[in-house]
Amino acid sequence: MGMAIESAGIRLAEAAPSSKLRTVKRVLLGGFLVFAGVTHLTVAREEFTAQVPKSVTKYVPVTTDQVVLASGVAEIALGLSILFARRAQRPTVGWVAAFFFAAVFPGNLAQFVHRRDAFGLDTDKKRFLRLFFQPVLIAWSLYSTGAWRRRIK
């Protein structure tokens, strides 16, 4: 029985690879998300409204400010999960983060399409270049949590 438990523990550890570089990247991503979430709730609350697509408040009975607040809470929770999830749970958290980054991409697209200035993105070129950062965040979350290595084959 002890051998089976030991074997299962080894499989879990192998399922969520870790390295110093991966750990540093995971901690940076988790810290970035917590910081961004806190700014949603405080100092950058108005800036984040530029990224809320009008279609959200048109079809869902919420205000733009409520969307900003909810996304801030989600980012804080996600950041803390990335920082403190047990090793075996990190790949799952990584996939959740990747889906979150994909889900908020329409906000970045709306900011570009509607030419909304926020966060120093005051030209079409800057807003366009910002769009390419979202795939970086998706890849970062998948790599830093070991999610990509543990993908379903």
KAUR-V883398 format. One record per residue. N is the residue number from 0. SS is DSSP state (H for helix, E for strand, - for the rest). PHI is phi as a letter, one per 40 degrees, with the letter a starting at -180 (999 if undefined). NEAR is the number of other ideal C-beta (glycine too) atoms within 12 Angstrom. Layout:
N	SS	PHI	NEAR
N	SS	PHI	NEAR
//
This chain:
0	-	999	7
1	H	d	8
2	H	c	9
3	H	c	10
4	H	c	11
5	H	c	12
6	H	c	13
7	H	c	15
8	H	c	17
9	H	c	14
10	H	c	14
11	H	c	21
12	H	c	18
13	H	c	17
14	H	c	25
15	-	b	30
16	-	c	25
17	-	b	27
18	-	a	15
19	H	c	11
20	H	c	15
21	H	c	28
22	H	c	22
23	H	c	16
24	H	c	27
25	H	c	37
26	H	c	25
27	H	c	22
28	H	c	39
29	H	c	33
30	H	c	23
31	H	c	28
32	H	c	37
33	H	c	27
34	H	d	22
35	H	c	33
36	H	c	32
37	H	c	23
38	H	c	25
39	H	d	35
40	H	c	24
41	-	b	17
42	-	c	14
43	-	b	24
44	H	d	25
45	H	c	21
46	H	c	25
47	H	c	34
48	H	c	30
49	H	c	30
50	H	c	38
51	-	c	36
52	-	c	26
53	H	c	21
54	H	c	17
55	H	c	25
56	H	c	18
57	H	c	14
58	H	b	10
59	-	b	15
60	-	c	9
61	-	b	17
62	-	c	16
63	H	d	27
64	H	c	19
65	H	c	21
66	H	c	33
67	H	c	33
68	H	c	26
69	H	c	25
70	H	c	34
71	H	c	33
72	H	c	21
73	H	c	27
74	H	c	36
75	H	c	28
76	H	c	25
77	H	c	38
78	H	c	33
79	H	c	23
80	H	c	30
81	H	c	44
82	H	c	27
83	H	b	18
84	-	c	30
85	-	c	19
86	H	d	25
87	H	c	22
88	H	c	22
89	H	d	39
90	H	d	35
91	H	c	27
92	H	c	35
93	H	c	40
94	H	c	28
95	H	c	28
96	H	c	41
97	H	c	32
98	H	c	20
99	H	c	31
100	H	c	33
101	H	c	21
102	H	c	24
103	-	c	36
104	H	d	25
105	H	d	23
106	H	c	36
107	H	c	33
108	H	c	23
109	H	c	29
110	H	c	34
111	H	c	29
112	H	c	19
113	-	c	22
114	-	f	17
115	-	c	29
116	-	c	20
117	E	a	27
118	-	f	23
119	-	g	14
120	E	c	24
121	-	b	16
122	-	b	15
123	H	c	17
124	H	c	13
125	H	c	21
126	H	c	28
127	H	c	17
128	H	c	16
129	H	c	30
130	H	d	25
131	H	c	18
132	H	c	22
133	H	c	27
134	H	c	17
135	H	c	21
136	H	c	34
137	H	c	28
138	H	c	22
139	H	c	30
140	H	c	40
141	H	c	33
142	H	c	31
143	H	c	40
144	-	c	42
145	-	g	34
146	-	c	33
147	-	c	24
148	-	c	22
149	-	b	27
150	-	d	16
151	-	c	10
152	-	b	5
//
